[in-house]
């Protein structure tokens, strides 16, 4: 074997390539997966120079290569079966070896996949076959591509793109400028042509010979439990998820905004780390009541250290400099990254190495009234009572509410209607949120070509789409989670660049399954705010937090900051990569920034998406030496793909 050898957990051999350079940032774990075949061994040699670590198949051929912290990869053997868990887990190699002892084929891994707590990729090499899967929310993704005719895989699309010399997906760029808000399955599409993303409920199978295929292994639980029956399981899964987030060195920190989501994590973390370091910004909008609840929570966490900084000391949202460190996909959350980075650096200066945040909880514990579609057909009286409450709270007209609720539109028809309505103005008045999702008109700055491309893309989605679950409320929850997961994984990497590991317990598979086991009309009841989380945390978190019926509102300060930085944004887009590609009309973009639409929350989110796409293209151009250069440079020192796969004997 080339290079020095080191022992991995479970006895698997890890090759450390002398002088090897990480595929990406040294703070950023990543791996590439190869089939157990002569072609896989050849493909590994094409990237070996920039993949400093390696784990072999039981056959001796290369299996995993890349860069990772040794504690994040657990490998175990059971006869000819080799399994790896990559991420935030508590399983030991000895325990993993016991769990995989019955495994004889790839589907046998389903049981193990349903048992493991935490957030991790699961990989297996079984009798010449490879299984590779991420999490059911997409917070950990799987991508695949072909290097010549050899299927390979990885946990980062841009790494694979660099290996095969892929180019950005123009259709997604057009949709990002035109619509800005991606729902699954578009949220699960790779931004690189030739690189495919595996759906979150499926695993990738790499055979010894032949093409890769995806296999759906996960189904959402039937939502049959009442709130009372289900909250104990939610509490235990959340406790388990937070308990395994223990940094091996340094301090554990957590957001303490005052909201129910982050505050609950603080109290769960304090059960194991009473000296928890919490962080929050103080001040802000007068209509934001988060500070009141944060103060109450801080007093109850008497052994924790509370780090507070005035919001005025952070860069405002939408302020320059504008940049991204990630080339996998455009970042949808762009407006607040400079204050986020400021907060990360403060935490690192105070010794934090791992950080807990409540992202994903909104998608998990709240939803629209779309669940009423299924409830109406199962329990009409309950559905009618809840519709009345939703109408009272949201001021929906009765006629429009009934028309939307009785609409027999399937999901494919809804996507086609989204395509048609891109060229129509936004509806006036209050529209009941009872459909498959929010429909948005095209942004004012999207060119005609961008709009037409987006319409074709939406219609392509419509042609082959099916609901993620029979229950409409369950489908909506899964759509929200699988749309948020890929966005939040990019946020985790922003933290990693600054030296802090971001952990999101609400997106753990076991937590998600526990919550989705509860009936949607009890999860999303109009009479209470996040009732599942509130009852699960009852007795652990002060009642004043759990009985809160509001969510902090920061849009006033966001609108003000946006107007302050219009000149900066216009300067950035004066030489726009998106405009060069014929996707953005700079004149209309300038006019919109000067005279924003009335629905500022929607168009602000669309602006963020356009900004994210622009920054992404600029980072790609910077790394590859020019806007039209091939992207092989994304993998530093990356190999140029060869024109053929050598003879099998040669590959050995």
Secondary structure, 3 states (H helix, E strand, C coil): CCCEEEECHHHCEEEECCCCCCCCCCCCCEEEEECCCHHHHHHHHHHHHHCCEEEECCCCCEEEEEECCHHHEEEEEECCEEEEEEEECCCCHHHHHHHCCCCCCHHHHHHHHCCCCCEEEEEEEECCEEEEECCCCCCCCCEEEEECCEEEEECCHHHHHHHHCCCECHHHHHHHHHCCCCCCCHHHCCCECCCEECCCCEEEEECCCCCCEEEECCCCCCCCECHHHHHHHHHHHHHHHHHCCCCCCCEEEEECCCCHHHHHHHHHHHCCCCCCEEEEEECCCCCCCHHHHHHHHHHHCCCCEEEEEEHHHCCCCCCCCCCCCCCCCCCCCCCCHHHHHHHHHHHHHCCEEEEECCCCHHHHHCCCHHHHHHHHHHCHHHHHHHHHHHHHHHCCCHHHHHHHHHCCCCHHHHHHHHHHHCCCCCCCCCCCCCCCCCCCCCCCCECHHHHHHHHHHHHHHHHCCCCCCCCHHHHHHHHHHHHHHHHHHHHHHHHHHCCCEEECHHHCHHHHHHHHCECHHHHCCCCCCCHHHHHHCECCECHHHHCCCCCCCCHHHHHHHHHHCHHHHHHHHCCCHHHHCCCECHHHHHHHHHCCCCCHHHHHHHHHHHHHHHHHHHHHHHHHCCCCCCHHHHCCCCCCCCCCCCCHHHHC
